[in-house]
């Protein structure tokens, strides 16, 4: 293992990445939106909302990060669309992650599509204006600075395309992602995941990211999964070389007939990483550090996938405004994380916490996640929910 070094991690939510860094032996400070009871960095944690009274933005998080003395900086969700914030976050620090110039390219849907097409890979059409033949096919209106599936919706034919958004061809299929670690030239796949998107059973809607399932060769989550995995790995290899990706990354796709149709690249630690860590017992933060230094792990995903279970994670969203109850009673539980503080007011549509489950197949794992949701609500229902 490399020599430990103090790391500053910033993003919308940093709990999982910080925990992985701490397991690798690195002291950690963090800046994020929330102030969860179980965050491992307290008191070296700044919550923009709770401590500073401002809404999260990458620029605000980068500015607040200078309150901590740390020679290395990492980022998670919320920074991939703001190269200037990444530059500010790393002012006077080394960056373990993709630099602003890489982010500007790989997060550009038109440059991403061009790279995929040049490599002979399928890619949904993407347009910055109304299609020439608007009556053909289905399109999604997506924000250029996307995150967590928010503000994505079906495009109405004839509607103008706002400057903040673009159109992407809608691909029918199953949503998934491939996690991988890269060194700028090569990619090592970490996990194939099935994404939970807009699942109303957890209080979500639309295209909101809810969670992930990680399966195995004996408990597949997709039809023609072996072909799909090969297709997704090919995408990871192409985007790594085309854009020089380093560290841990994820590529979201729609799976159809054994083919991965790439939707976007997340050039950072993603919400699915902790599921892969739980499933395969992987030291992902250390692999992230090594990938950024040009060194890749010796890891066989095919060997790891021989484990015959399905691991899952789901975010619970508030269906109406609530005031949380006694969440402290759940500290130390391995089936729930991101615990809000007792008495915290959570608005409708905002995340409450994260639950985990394991099962022999997709159905039993999702059932376990739903049971964990009910268990959480039952254990913390000491304060009355407030109607929005």
C-alpha positions in Angstrom: 0.0 0.0 0.0 1.2 3.5 -0.8 2.1 6.0 1.9 -1.0 7.6 3.5 -1.6 11.2 2.8 -4.3 13.6 4.0 -7.0 13.9 1.3 -9.7 16.6 0.8 -12.9 15.2 -0.8 -15.6 17.5 -2.1 -19.0 16.7 -3.8 -22.7 16.6 -3.3 -22.3 13.5 -1.1 -18.9 12.2 0.1 -19.6 9.6 2.7 -18.9 6.5 0.7 -15.7 7.8 -1.0 -14.5 9.2 2.4 -15.0 5.8 4.0 -13.1 4.0 1.3 -10.2 6.5 1.6 -10.2 6.0 5.4 -10.1 2.2 4.9 -7.0 2.7 2.7 -5.4 4.5 5.6 -5.7 8.1 4.4 -6.8 10.9 6.8 -9.8 12.7 5.2 -11.5 16.0 5.4 -14.7 16.6 3.4 -17.0 19.3 2.0 -20.5 18.3 0.8 -24.1 19.3 0.8 -25.3 17.2 3.7 -24.4 16.7 7.4 -25.3 13.1 7.9 -25.1 11.6 11.4 -22.9 8.7 10.1 -20.4 10.6 8.0 -16.9 9.2 8.9 -15.1 12.6 8.7 -16.8 14.5 11.5 -15.5 16.9 12.8 -13.4 17.4 9.6 -16.6 17.9 7.6 -18.2 21.1 6.2 -21.8 20.9 5.2 -22.7 23.8 2.9 -26.4 23.6 3.8 -26.1 23.0 7.5 -22.9 24.8 8.4 -22.8 27.7 5.9 -26.5 28.0 5.1 -26.1 27.9 1.3 -27.2 25.5 -1.4 -24.6 23.2 -2.9 -22.6 24.3 -5.9 -19.2 23.0 -6.9 -17.8 26.6 -6.8 -19.0 27.1 -3.2 -17.7 23.7 -2.2 -14.3 24.4 -3.7 -14.1 27.7 -1.9 -15.0 26.1 1.4 -12.5 23.4 0.9 -9.6 25.9 1.5 -10.6 25.9 5.2 -8.8 22.5 5.4 -5.1 21.9 5.0 -4.7 18.9 2.7 -2.1 18.3 0.0 -4.4 16.1 -2.2 -7.9 16.8 -3.4 -10.6 14.5 -4.9 -14.1 15.2 -6.1 -17.3 13.3 -6.5 -20.7 14.1 -8.0 -21.3 17.8 -8.6 -17.8 18.7 -9.9 -17.7 16.9 -13.3 -19.5 19.7 -15.0 -17.5 22.6 -13.6 -13.8 22.6 -14.6 -13.3 26.0 -13.0 -14.4 24.6 -9.6 -12.1 21.7 -10.0 -9.2 24.1 -10.7 -10.1 26.1 -7.6 -10.4 22.9 -5.5 -6.9 21.8 -6.5 -5.3 25.2 -6.2 -2.2 24.5 -4.1 -3.0 20.7 -4.1 -2.4 17.7 -6.2 -5.5 16.2 -7.9 -6.4 12.6 -7.8 -8.9 12.5 -10.6 -9.6 13.7 -14.1 -8.4 17.3 -14.7 -10.6 20.1 -16.1 -9.5 19.7 -19.7 -10.5 16.1 -19.7 -13.9 16.8 -18.1 -14.7 19.5 -20.7 -14.3 16.9 -23.4 -15.7 13.7 -22.0 -18.8 15.5 -20.6 -19.6 17.0 -24.0 -22.3 14.7 -25.5 -21.3 15.6 -29.0 -17.6 14.9 -28.6 -18.5 11.7 -26.8 -20.7 10.6 -29.6 -18.0 11.5 -32.2 -15.4 9.3 -30.4 -17.8 6.4 -30.1 -18.8 6.5 -33.8 -15.2 6.8 -34.9 -14.5 3.6 -33.0 -17.4 1.8 -34.7 -19.5 1.7 -31.5 -23.3 2.5 -31.3 -24.2 5.8 -29.8 -27.6 7.6 -29.4 -27.9 10.6 -31.6 -27.4 13.9 -29.9 -28.5 17.4 -31.1 -28.3 20.9 -29.8 -31.4 21.9 -31.9 -34.6 20.5 -33.2 -34.2 17.4 -35.4 -34.6 17.9 -39.1 -37.3 15.2 -39.0 -38.9 15.8 -35.6 -41.7 13.3 -36.2 -39.3 10.4 -36.3 -38.2 8.6 -33.1 -38.3 9.6 -29.5 -36.0 12.2 -27.8 -35.0 13.2 -24.3 -34.4 16.7 -23.3 -31.3 16.6 -21.0 -29.3 19.4 -19.3 -25.8 19.8 -20.5 -24.7 20.0 -16.8 -26.6 16.8 -15.9 -26.4 14.9 -12.6 -28.4 12.2 -10.9 -31.0 12.1 -13.7 -32.5 15.4 -12.6 -34.3 17.7 -15.1 -34.4 15.0 -17.8 -37.7 14.6 -19.5 -39.3 13.5 -22.8 -39.0 16.2 -25.5 -42.3 17.4 -27.0 -42.2 17.6 -30.7 -41.9 21.1 -32.0 -40.6 22.4 -28.7 -37.5 24.6 -28.9 -34.3 23.3 -27.3 -33.2 25.7 -24.5 -29.5 26.8 -24.4 -29.0 24.9 -21.1 -30.0 21.6 -22.7 -29.6 19.2 -25.6 -31.6 16.4 -27.2 -30.5 12.8 -27.0 -32.2 9.9 -28.9 -34.2 7.8 -26.6 -33.0 4.2 -26.5 -35.4 1.5 -25.3 -33.8 -1.1 -23.0 -32.5 -1.7 -19.5 -30.4 1.0 -17.8 -27.0 -0.1 -16.5 -23.5 1.1 -15.9 -19.9 -0.3 -16.1 -17.5 0.8 -13.4 -13.8 0.8 -14.4 -10.4 2.1 -13.3 -8.2 3.7 -16.0 -4.6 4.9 -16.4 -5.2 7.2 -19.5 -4.6 4.4 -22.0 -6.2 1.2 -20.6 -9.3 0.3 -18.6 -9.9 -2.5 -16.1 -13.6 -3.2 -15.5 -14.7 -3.3 -11.9 -18.4 -4.1 -12.0 -21.4 -4.4 -14.2 -24.4 -2.8 -12.6 -28.1 -2.6 -13.3 -29.4 0.9 -12.5 -32.5 1.7 -10.6 -34.0 4.8 -12.2 -37.1 6.7 -11.2 -38.4 3.9 -9.1 -41.6 5.1 -7.5 -41.4 2.4 -4.8 -38.5 4.4 -3.2 -40.2 7.8 -3.7 -38.5 8.7 -7.0 -39.9 9.8 -10.3 -38.9 10.5 -13.9 -35.2 9.6 -14.6 -33.9 10.2 -11.0 -31.0 8.0 -10.0 -32.1 5.6 -7.2 -29.4 3.0 -6.9 -27.7 0.0 -8.4 -27.7 -3.8 -8.4 -24.5 -5.8 -8.8 -25.0 -9.4 -10.0 -22.9 -12.4 -10.8 -22.5 -15.0 -13.5 -25.0 -17.2 -11.6 -27.4 -14.3 -11.0 -27.4 -12.2 -14.1 -29.3 -8.9 -14.3 -29.5 -8.5 -18.1 -30.4 -10.7 -21.0 -27.3 -11.9 -23.0 -25.2 -10.5 -20.2 -21.9 -11.9 -21.4 -22.2 -10.1 -24.7 -23.4 -7.0 -22.9 -20.4 -7.0 -20.6 -18.0 -7.3 -23.5 -19.8 -4.5 -25.3 -19.6 -2.2 -22.2 -15.9 -3.0 -21.7 -15.2 -2.0 -25.2 -16.9 1.3 -24.6 -14.7 1.9 -21.5 -11.5 1.1 -23.4 -12.5 3.5 -26.2 -13.4 6.5 -24.0 -10.3 5.9 -21.9 -8.0 6.2 -24.9 -10.0 9.0 -26.6 -10.2 11.3 -23.6 -7.3 10.1 -21.4 -9.4 9.1 -18.4 -7.6 8.2 -15.2 -8.7 6.8 -11.8 -12.2 5.3 -11.2 -15.0 6.1 -13.7 -18.4 4.9 -14.8 -20.2 4.8 -18.1 -24.0 4.7 -18.1 -25.7 2.8 -20.9 -29.0 1.3 -22.1 -28.8 -2.4 -22.6 -30.6 -3.9 -25.6 -30.0 -7.3 -27.2 -26.6 -7.7 -25.6 -25.3 -4.3 -26.7 -24.4 -1.4 -24.5 -25.7 2.0 -25.9 -23.6 4.6 -24.0 -25.6 7.5 -22.5 -22.9 9.4 -20.7 -19.6 9.0 -18.9 -19.2 9.8 -15.2 -15.4 10.6 -15.0 -15.4 10.4 -11.2 -16.3 8.3 -8.2 -20.0 7.3 -8.7 -22.8 6.2 -6.5 -22.4 2.6 -7.6 -18.8 2.3 -6.3 -19.8 1.3 -2.8 -22.0 -1.5 -4.1 -19.0 -2.9 -6.0 -16.9 -2.6 -2.9 -19.4 -4.5 -0.8 -19.9 -7.1 -3.5 -16.3 -7.9 -4.3 -14.4 -6.4 -1.3 -12.4 -4.1 -3.5 -10.1 -1.2 -2.3 -11.5 1.2 -4.8 -10.1 4.4 -3.4 -6.6 3.0 -3.4 -7.2 1.8 -7.0 -8.3 5.3 -7.8 -5.1 6.7 -6.5 -3.0 4.1 -8.4 -4.9 4.7 -11.6 -4.2 8.4 -11.4 -0.5 7.5 -11.1 -0.6 5.4 -14.2 -0.8 2.0 -12.4 -3.7 -0.5 -12.8 -4.7 -3.3 -10.5 -4.5 -7.0 -11.4 -8.2 -7.8 -11.2 -10.4 -10.2 -13.1 -14.1 -9.2 -13.1 -15.0 -12.6 -14.5 -13.5 -14.3 -11.5 -15.2 -11.9 -9.1 -18.6 -12.5 -10.8 -18.4 -16.2 -9.8 -20.0 -15.2 -6.5 -23.6 -16.2 -6.7 -25.4 -13.3 -5.2 -26.9 -9.9 -6.1 -26.0 -6.9 -4.0 -28.1 -3.7 -4.0 -28.4 -0.2 -2.9 -31.3 2.3 -3.0 -31.8 5.9 -2.0 -35.1 6.6 -0.2 -36.7 9.9 -1.3 -39.3 11.8 0.8 -42.7 11.6 -0.7 -43.7 14.7 1.3 -42.0 17.0 3.7 -41.0 15.2 6.8 -39.2 15.8 10.1 -36.9 12.9 10.9 -37.2 10.9 14.1 -34.6 9.1 16.2 -32.0 8.2 13.5 -29.3 7.8 16.2 -30.7 4.4 17.0 -29.5 3.2 13.6 -25.8 4.2 14.0 -23.6 1.2 13.2 -26.1 -0.6 11.2 -24.7 -2.1 8.0 -28.0 -2.0 6.1 -28.5 1.8 6.1 -26.3 4.8 5.6 -26.5 8.6 5.0 -28.5 9.0 8.2 -30.1 12.4 8.6 -29.9 14.0 12.0 -32.8 13.7 14.4 -35.3 16.5 13.9 -34.0 17.4 10.5 -36.6 18.7 8.0 -36.4 17.1 4.6 -38.4 18.5 1.7 -40.5 16.4 -0.7 -38.4 14.8 -3.4 -35.2 15.1 -1.5 -33.1 12.1 -0.4 -33.6 10.7 3.1 -31.1 7.9 3.4 -29.6 4.9 1.6 -30.4 1.3 2.2 -28.6 -1.9 1.3 -29.6 -5.5 0.7 -28.3 -8.8 -0.6 -30.2 -11.7 -2.2 -29.9 -14.7 -4.4 -31.4 -12.8 -7.4 -32.7 -9.5 -8.6 -36.2 -10.0 -7.2 -35.1 -11.0 -3.7 -32.6 -8.2 -3.5 -35.1 -5.5 -4.5 -37.5 -7.0 -2.0 -34.8 -6.7 0.6 -34.3 -3.1 -0.3 -38.0 -2.4 0.1 -38.0 -4.2 3.4 -35.0 -2.1 4.6 -36.9 1.0 3.6 -39.9 0.0 5.7 -37.6 -1.0 8.6 -36.0 2.5 8.5 -39.3 4.3 8.4 -40.7 2.2 11.3 -37.6 2.7 13.5 -37.5 6.5 13.0 -41.2 7.4 13.0 -41.1 9.1 16.3 -41.8 12.6 14.9 -44.9 13.1 12.9 -44.6 13.6 9.1 -45.6 17.0 7.9 -47.6 17.5 4.8 -45.9 19.6 2.2 
